[in-house]
């Protein structure tokens, strides 16, 4: 089962994690696929990102490690905590790797030299994803809130009224957009400012949690959604265009 996928600028390669088979894979410009076994068994690789040193870095959610793979396929692993700390998503910021630890509720920082530090995020469980914004802050979602961490360790937490679960989060200027689902089953995209102001944009159907989002050239979103809870709604891809005059989202669905 594939996990995350990432594109490396400059060499036209696609790298992705194979969570179930415990491998990292690469597709080169000729469409040849190369697979690289992770030395630690049952590591459950999830997210993979382009690191500050030009290599690819990935989370090993089953073993409390972060891995590094270079262009030759050589893998180096770094222990960042206990196996049940579950490092999940990571991002490059200020020359280091920052990652969520769903099991421990912390945000971690790993340098390319292997130095590790951890930052508590208060009570409540992190839901996994992490993003950064133009001011250099790190953002991560919880079930009913979102946290904003500065690289000096300063943390702020903003409540998300009526929200019971969050999905993907990504930076937009000095704030973030994030997927969410509310207590009544209504799925939504939330816009959260650097000061915690929240604007909600409901999806056209209930029981759908946005788990992946991308902004298209027209200023809209392509959104993949997952039934939450499972079985209540059909998973689809939506294109959502913000109508700023009405503060609503207009949607067009694409079957998955």
N, C-alpha and C positions, 0 to 999 in steps of 0.2 A: 504494500500500500504506500503510495507516495505521500510525503509530508509537504514541506515547503519547497518552493522553487524560486530561483533567483538568477538574474542575468548579470554577467560580468561585462562591463563596458570595455571595449578595446580588443577582445578576442572572440566575440560572438558566441561564447559558450553559455550553455544553460546548466546550472548545477541544481540538484534537488536531493532531498532525503528520501530514503526508502525505509519507513518506520518499521514495518513488520519483518523485513529481511535484514535489518541491521546494516545497511549500506548507504554510502554516498554515491551518487551517480552524476555523470557529466555527459551532455550531448554536444559534440563539436560541430563546426560549420558544415561538415560533410554528412551530418545526421548520424554519425557513429556514436553509440552509447558505450561508455566505459563505466564500470562499477568498481567501487573500492570498499572492501569489508572493514568495518570498524573493529579495532582490536578487542574492545570490551564487549562481551556477549550481552544480549538483551539490553543494549543501551537505549533503545527506543529514540532514535534521532527525530527531531521535529523541525525546528526552524533552522534556516541557513541564510547567512548574510555575508556580503562582501566586507571584509575587515579593513582596519586602517593600514595594515601592512601589505595589502594586495592579495592576501590569501582568503579562502573562504572559511568561515567559522560557523559552528553548528551546536545546537543544544543536544545533550544526551539526557532526556527526561527521565529515563529509568535508572540512571546510575549517578546522578548528581555531578555530571561532568560537562565541560565545554570542549568541543573538539576543533582542531584546525587542520585543514587540508590544503596543500599547496598545488601548484599546477602540474606536478609530477605524480600526484596521488598519495604523497606521503602524509600520514595522519599523525598528529600529536594530540594527546589528551591532557586536560587539566582538571583536577578535582576542585570543585567549587563549593562543595557541601556534602551533606549526607544524601544517600540514594533517594530517600523519600522527600527531599527538598524540591525535587521535580523542576529543574530549570526548563522553561517552556519556550519563550520567545526572546529574541535578542536584537539589538540595534547598535550601530556604531555612533558614538558621540564623544567629542573632545579627545580623540585619539585612543579611546578604550572601547571595550565591549560592555554593554549594559544589558541585563537580562532579568526576566521575572522568575521567581521561585514560587510556584503555586502551592507547594507543600508547606513551606515555611512562612509564606506571606511576606517575603522580602524582595527587594530589588538588589541585584548584585552587580558588581563592577569587576571586570577582569582586564588587566593590561596585557599587552602582547608579550610581556616578560613573564606572565603567569602570576602576577600579584592579584590577590582577591580581597575585596571588601564587600560588606553587606549593609543595607539600609532598611530598617524596619519601616513598615507602612501602616502601623496601627492595627486595630481589630478589623475583622472582616476578611474574607477570602479574595485573593486576586483571581481574576478569571483567565489570565494568561498572556494577553497581548500587551505590547509596549510600543510607544512611538516617541518622537521628539518634535520640538517646535523651533521656530526661528530664533527664540531667545536662549536656546540651548537646554531647555528643561526636558525632563523625561516624564511621560504620562503613562499610567497603567490603570485599567479598569478593575473594579470590584463588582460584587453582585448588585450593590445599591449605591455605589459612589465611584468617584474617580480621583486618583491621587496625582499630584504634580510635584516632582522631585527635582530640585536644582542640583547641579553637580557638586555643590559644597555641602550637600546633605540636608538642606532646608526642605521640609515637606509641608504641603498643604493638601487637605482632603476636602472635596466638594460633594455634598449629597446629591443624589439623583432621585427626585421625588417619584414615588410609585414604581420605580424600576426594580426588577427582581433578578435580572441577569444582563450581562453586557457581552458583546462580541468584539469585532475588530475595532481598533482605534488607530487613527492616523492624524498626524499634525497638519494644521492649516494655519499659516502665519503664526500667531502666538497662542492659538487655541487648538482644539481638536474636534474632529467629527468622530462619532462612535456609534456602533450598532447597539441596540438595547431592546429588551422586551419588558413590558409592564405587567403589574399584578393581574390586570384584566385580560391578559393575553395579547394586547396590542403591541405589534412590533414597531420600531421607530428608529430613525437616525437622529442623534442628538448632536447639537453644536454647543460646545462648552468653551467659554472664554477664559483667558488667563486669570480672571478674577472670580471665576465660578458661575457666571451667568449662563443659564441653560435655555436653549431654544429647542423645542421638540418638533420633529416632522414625522407624522405617522405614516406607516406603510399602508397600501390599499387593502391589505388582508391581515387577519389576525393570526397569531401563533407562528409568526415568522421572525427569526432572529438573524440580522445581518452578520455574517461571519467573515466575508471578504468584500472589500470595497476598493474601487479605483475611480479617479476623476478622469473623465474623457475630455477631449479638446473643446467640446461645446459647453463645458462648465457643469455637466451633469455627472451622475454617478452610475457606474455599473456595479450592481450589488448581487452577490450570491447569498441566498437565505436558506436557513435550515429550520425544519419544523421543530418547535419548542413549546410544549413537550413533543417527543417523537410521535408521529402518526396523526397529528391534528391537522396538518396542512401540507400541501404539495411543495417540495423544494423547487425553486425556480431561480432564474436570473432576471433581475429587474433593471431597467434603465430609469433613473429618477432625475427629473429636472426641477430645480428649485424655482418656484414662482415667487419672487421676492415681494411682489405687490400683494399677494394673498397669503404669504407665509405658509405655503403648502407645497407638497411634492406631487408632480404629475408623473404617472408611471406607465410603462409599457413592459409587459412580461414576455419572457422568452423561456420556453420549456427546457428543462435539463434532462 
